[in-house]
Amino acid sequence: MIPTINNTTDIDTVAQRCRDLLPFTLELGPEYGYQNLPLCVLDSVWSIGVRYGGVQNVVKRYCDHYRIDDKDTAHTIDDLVANIRAACSSRFAAEIVLNSQRTSSRGGIF
Protein backbone atom coordinates (compact mmCIF):
# COMPACT_ATOMS: atom_id res chain seq x y z
CA MET A 1 0.00 0.00 0.00
CA ILE A 2 1.33 3.46 -0.97
CA PRO A 3 1.08 6.01 1.85
CA THR A 4 -0.92 9.15 1.20
CA ILE A 5 1.03 12.39 1.15
CA ASN A 6 -1.08 15.01 2.87
CA ASN A 7 1.04 18.07 3.39
CA THR A 8 3.94 20.13 2.14
CA THR A 9 6.33 18.65 4.70
CA ASP A 10 5.63 15.14 3.40
CA ILE A 11 6.15 16.29 -0.20
CA ASP A 12 9.43 18.01 0.68
CA THR A 13 10.61 14.90 2.54
CA VAL A 14 9.81 12.61 -0.40
CA ALA A 15 11.44 15.01 -2.88
CA GLN A 16 14.61 15.22 -0.81
CA ARG A 17 14.75 11.45 -0.40
CA CYS A 18 14.45 11.06 -4.19
CA ARG A 19 17.29 13.53 -4.75
CA ASP A 20 19.42 11.61 -2.24
CA LEU A 21 18.77 8.14 -3.67
CA LEU A 22 18.08 8.47 -7.39
CA PRO A 23 20.83 9.00 -9.95
CA PHE A 24 19.62 12.33 -11.34
CA THR A 25 22.05 14.00 -13.69
CA LEU A 26 21.95 17.53 -14.98
CA GLU A 27 24.16 16.86 -17.99
CA LEU A 28 22.14 16.66 -21.17
CA GLY A 29 23.38 15.57 -24.57
CA PRO A 30 23.88 17.99 -27.48
CA GLU A 31 20.45 17.06 -28.87
CA TYR A 32 18.96 19.13 -26.04
CA GLY A 33 20.83 22.22 -27.21
CA TYR A 34 19.39 22.87 -30.66
CA GLN A 35 18.56 26.52 -31.06
CA ASN A 36 16.22 26.12 -34.01
CA LEU A 37 13.29 23.89 -34.79
CA PRO A 38 14.54 22.49 -38.14
CA LEU A 39 17.43 20.71 -36.43
CA CYS A 40 15.00 19.28 -33.87
CA VAL A 41 12.83 18.02 -36.74
CA LEU A 42 15.77 16.39 -38.53
CA ASP A 43 16.85 14.82 -35.25
CA SER A 44 13.40 13.44 -34.50
CA VAL A 45 12.71 12.14 -38.02
CA TRP A 46 16.04 10.33 -38.33
CA SER A 47 15.99 9.06 -34.72
CA ILE A 48 13.43 6.34 -35.35
CA GLY A 49 14.99 2.98 -34.51
CA VAL A 50 18.64 3.81 -35.18
CA ARG A 51 21.85 4.49 -33.34
CA TYR A 52 22.00 8.10 -32.26
CA GLY A 53 25.45 8.66 -33.79
CA GLY A 54 23.87 8.34 -37.23
CA VAL A 55 21.32 11.00 -36.31
CA GLN A 56 24.05 13.36 -35.14
CA ASN A 57 25.80 12.83 -38.49
CA VAL A 58 22.61 13.77 -40.38
CA VAL A 59 22.26 17.02 -38.43
CA LYS A 60 25.96 17.85 -38.86
CA ARG A 61 25.89 17.20 -42.61
CA TYR A 62 22.78 19.36 -42.99
CA CYS A 63 24.45 22.20 -41.07
CA ASP A 64 27.68 21.83 -43.05
CA HIS A 65 25.94 21.73 -46.43
CA TYR A 66 23.79 24.80 -45.80
CA ARG A 67 26.45 26.58 -43.70
CA ILE A 68 24.23 26.72 -40.65
CA ASP A 69 25.67 27.20 -37.20
CA ASP A 70 23.73 24.79 -34.97
CA LYS A 71 23.21 27.72 -32.58
CA ASP A 72 21.61 29.84 -35.35
CA THR A 73 18.14 30.82 -34.16
CA ALA A 74 17.21 32.41 -37.50
CA HIS A 75 16.96 29.12 -39.44
CA THR A 76 13.25 28.26 -39.77
CA ILE A 77 11.00 25.38 -40.76
CA ASP A 78 10.30 27.28 -44.00
CA ASP A 79 14.06 27.20 -44.67
CA LEU A 80 14.19 23.46 -44.05
CA VAL A 81 11.21 22.81 -46.32
CA ALA A 82 12.68 25.03 -49.04
CA ASN A 83 16.02 23.21 -48.81
CA ILE A 84 14.37 19.78 -49.12
CA ARG A 85 12.13 20.91 -51.99
CA ALA A 86 15.02 22.50 -53.86
CA ALA A 87 17.02 19.29 -53.65
CA CYS A 88 14.01 16.91 -53.92
CA SER A 89 13.62 14.50 -51.03
CA SER A 90 15.57 11.58 -52.48
CA ARG A 91 18.57 13.75 -53.42
CA PHE A 92 18.37 15.52 -50.06
CA ALA A 93 18.61 12.16 -48.29
CA ALA A 94 21.20 10.56 -50.57
CA GLU A 95 23.50 13.48 -51.35
CA ILE A 96 23.10 16.13 -48.66
CA VAL A 97 22.54 14.35 -45.36
CA LEU A 98 23.98 11.12 -46.80
CA ASN A 99 21.38 8.95 -45.12
CA SER A 100 18.62 7.24 -47.08
CA GLN A 101 17.42 4.95 -44.31
CA ARG A 102 13.72 4.53 -43.80
CA THR A 103 12.29 7.06 -41.40
CA SER A 104 9.61 4.69 -40.14
CA SER A 105 9.17 0.96 -39.92
CA ARG A 106 6.21 1.07 -42.34
CA GLY A 107 7.51 2.37 -45.66
CA GLY A 108 9.32 5.47 -44.45
CA ILE A 109 9.34 8.65 -46.47
CA PHE A 110 12.75 8.18 -48.09
N, C-alpha and C positions, 0 to 999 in steps of 0.2 A: 504494500500500500504506500502511495506517495503522500508525504505530509503536505498539508495545505499551508501556503505561505500567506499570512494575514496582515503583515505590516511591513513598513519600510525597513525596520531593523532586520527582519528575517530576509528580505530581499538583498540588503547590503551584505549580510553574512553569507548567503549563497553565492552572490557575485564574487566576493573576495575568495571564497573557497575554490571556486572555479578558476580564478586567476592563479591561485597558488598551485593547483593540481594539474590543470590542463596545459598542453604545450602550445599556447598561443604564440604566434610570431607576427611581428609587425613588418617583416620584410616581404614585399610583394615582387613578383616577377615583372619584367619589362612590359608585358602585355597589359599591365594595369596602369601604364604611363602614357598611353596614346593620347595625343592632344587634339586629334581630329577624328571625326566619326568614320570617314572612309577606311582608315587603317583598322578600326574596330570591326568594320564590316568584313574586310578581307580576312582578318584574323578569325572571325566567327565562321565564315563560309568555308575556309580551308581547314578548320579545326575538327571537322567531323570525322572521327574514327582514324586519326593519324597521329604520328609522333609530332610533338610540338615543335621540334627543331625544323621540320619541313615547313610549318606555318610561319615561323620566324623568317625563314628564307624567302617565302613568298612576299611578305611585307617588306623585307629589305630590298628585294629585286624591284618591287613596285616603286619604292622610294628612290632607288638609284636611277631607274629608267626615266622617271618623271622629275628628277632632281628635287625631291621633296624632303625637307628636313622632318624627321618623325615628330618633332616638337612644333611643327608649323600648324597653327590654329586656323589659318586662312583656307586650307584645302577642304573642299566641301564634297558632299555626296554628288552634287551636279558635276563637279570636276571628275570624280570617279566614273560616273556614268558616261560622261563625254569621252574619257580616255578609253573605256571598254568599247563603246560604240565606234570610235575612230579606228580602233585596231581590229574590230570584230571579235566576238568572244573566244573563238577557237585560236586565233592568232594571239590574243591577249594572254591566254593560258599557256600556249606552247612557246611563244617567243619572248614575252615580256616578263611574266612571273615564273616562267619555266616550270610549270606544274600543271599537267593536264589530268590529274587524278579526278575521279568522281567526287562531287561535293555532297553526295548523299548516297545511301545504300540502295536507293531505288531509282536508278537511271539519272544520276546527277546531271547538272546543267552543262558540264563540259564533257 
